[in-house]
């Protein structure tokens, strides 16, 4: 049997999404709005936040079809990897709906999504993670998701299913 000697032990209790963090998130959201208060453009119907080719491979094989659908609904198509931080904020700020494939690039949405807005996450069929659900719950924001279908070289998203979810979100 193995044994260990510990002279000093510190245990941290960091509760994931507590009221203190909610207050900090709200403060950061407000600071961002205050900093960009002179924005002359109005928020689009929504934003499709492209994952691009960065990070873990999650390819939407029919992304052009999805972009066409969303663009036709008045969504702005934003690819953060090709923009500066200021450009990202200007394009996302106060969007009532943001759609994107699950991944770290969605962190932009926690500070820019409109109050009472909704994050719609596209989940690859072979990877299911909902870390942003906790953020949206803590900030009283909406959350929805759709799971893609396996396809050669990635996965696909059924445009009719996505439109149905967006219709439900818009009515909420």
N, C-alpha and C positions, 0 to 999 in steps of 0.2 A: 504494500500500500504506500502511495506517495504521500509525502507530508510537506508542508510549507510553513514558513514563519513570516508573519506580517507584522512589522513594527508599527506602521501607521496606515490606516485605510480611510479613504475619503469616498463617500457614496453620494453621488449627485442625483437628485430627483428633479428631472427636467420634464415637466408634463408637456406633451407635444403641442397642443393648441389651447393654451390657457387664456384667461382674461387679460393678463399682462401682455401677452403676445398680440392679442386682438387689438389692444390699445396702441401698441407700437405699429402694427400694420396700418391701422386707421391714420395714425400720425404721418407715416410715410406716404400713404395715398394722398393725404391732404397737402403735404409738402410738394409732391409732384404736381398737383393741380395748381398750387400757388405759383410754382416756378414757371409753369407753362400757361398761366392765366391769359396771356395775350394771344393765344392761338386764334387765328382768324378762320380756320376751317371748322366745319361742323362734323360731328362724328358720323361715320357711315352707318348703314343698316347693321352691319356687322363686319367682322374681320376674319379672314382665313389666314391663320398664322402657319406658314409653310415650315416644315421641318428642314427642308433642304437636304444636302448630302453630308451634313455634319453629324458627328456622334454615332451612336449605335444605329445600324442599318434598319430602317423601318420605311419601306418603299410602298407608297400607294400607287399600284400599277395603273389605275385609271384616274390619276390625279388631274389630268387635263379636263376630264369630264366633270369632276367635282368642282374644279375651279370655274369652269364655264357655268355650272349650275349656280354656284354662289355669287359669281360676278353678275349674273342675270338677276339675282335677287337684291343687288345693291351692295354686296360685300366687297370690301377692299382686300386684295391679295397681298400679303406682306411676308417677305422672306428676311428675317432678322440678320442672317449671316451676310447679307449684302448691304446692310444699312448701318448708320451710326446709331449710338444710343439715343440721341435727340430725335433722329428720324423715326426710330421705332416708337418712341413715346408719342410723338405727334400723330402717328398713324393709328395707334391703338387707344389713345386716351379717350375715355368715356364711351367706348364702343359698347352697345347694349348686349351684343352676343359676340363671343370669340370662339372660333372652331379651330381645332388643331389636333394633329396626331400626338399621342401620349409621348412626353419627353421633357427634358429640362428646359427647352425653349419656352414652354408654357409658363415658366416663372414670371415672364414679362406681364402676364395677364393679371396677376394678383394685385398689382399696383395701378394698372391702367383700366381694367374693366369698370364699366359704369356702376354706380351704386345701383343695387337691385338687378344688375346684369347677370348673364348666364355664360358659363364656360361649358362648351360642348367638346368632349374629348373623343377622338377616334382611336379606338383600341385595336392594335394588331391582333389577329386571332391566336397568335402563339405567345402573347405577352399581355398580362392583365395587371395593371398597377393603377391605383387611384390616389396618389399622394395629394393631388390638388383638390380632392373632395373635402379633405380636412380644412384646407385654407378657405374654400368657398363657404363651408358651414360656419366657420369662425367669423367670417365677414358678412354673413347674411346674404350671400350671393347664391345664384342658382347654379345647378350642376346637372349635366346630362352626359350620357355617353352612348356610343354606338360601337359595335364590334365588327371589324372587317371580316372578309372571307378569304381563305387561302387562295393564292394565285401564283402562277409562275413568276418569279422575280419579285415577290412581295405579297401584297394582298390588295383586295379591292373593297370599295365601299359602295353599297347599293345607293344610287342617287335618290331613288324614291324613298328609301328608309331614312336617309339623311334629311330630305325635305320634310318628311313627316315629323321627325324629331324637332326640326326648326319651327314648324307650324305649332307644335305643342308648346315649345319654349316661348314663342311669341304671344301665345294666348295666356300664359301663366301670369 
